Amino acid sequence: MNPQATSEFELTAASMKEKISKFVQASGNSKMVALVVLAHGNSDGDILGVDNKPITVQELVNAFCVEQLHGIPKVMKCFLRLI
């Protein structure tokens, strides 16, 4: 097993979704996957990209919990600073 970690910074809302999709595609043979999001958020609990466009936590869950990762343990944690 060869653990890997990837960090991305200063992403727009669309880029976050795209990076998560690529991460999921590359993780299909993993023993487990973890996704940690550190971002600004709004009072509705949405995650904000650097373009101030929101992504709901549910959108991230939907992008992360897909058939391709069925049966693989997943951990997702979002840390948001309200602005």
N, C-alpha and C positions, 0 to 999 in steps of 0.2 A: 504494500500500500504506500502511495506517495502523496501525503497531504499537500494541498495547495491552498493558497489564500490570494485573493485579489482585492485591491482597494481602488475605488474610483472617487474622484473629488469634483465638486462644482458642476453637478449635472443638472440639466433641464429636466422638467417632468417627463418629456418624451424620451430623453436619454436614459432616465432611470428604468423605465419600462423595457427599453431595448436592451440595456445591460443585463437586467434580470432574466430576460428571455434567452440571451446568449449564455448566461451563467447556467441556466437550467439545461440547455442543450448540451453543454459541456460536462454536466454532472450526472448523466444517465447511468454510469457504471460505478458511482460512488457508494461507499458504505453508509454515509450520512451527509447531509448538507446543512449549512447554517447561513443565514442571511441577517446581517445587522445593518440597520439604517439609522444614521445620525443626521438629522436635518432640522430645518425650521418647520413649524407647523402653524396652522391657524386654529381659531377657537372651535371650529367644527371637527377637529381631530384629523384634518387632512395633512398630508405631507406636501411641502412646497419645494419645487425645484428652484434653481437660481433664477429662473425666468418668472418666479412668483406664481406659476400655474400649479393648481393643486392636483394631487393624486390621492385617492382615498386608500385607506389601509386595506380595504376589501379588494381593490384593484391589484395591490401587491400580493395579497394572499392568492388571488386567482391566477396571477402570473407565476407564482412560486409553487403552488400545489396543483400540479398538472399530472396527467396520466403518465408522462415520461418518467416521473419520479415516484410512481406508485410503489409502495412497499419499502421505500427508502426513508428512514427517519429524517425529519426536517425540523429545524429550529429557526424561528424568525422573531427578531426583536427590533422594535422601532423606538428610538429615543428622539423625542421632538422637543424643541424649544419654541414656545409660542411667541409669535410676533404680532 
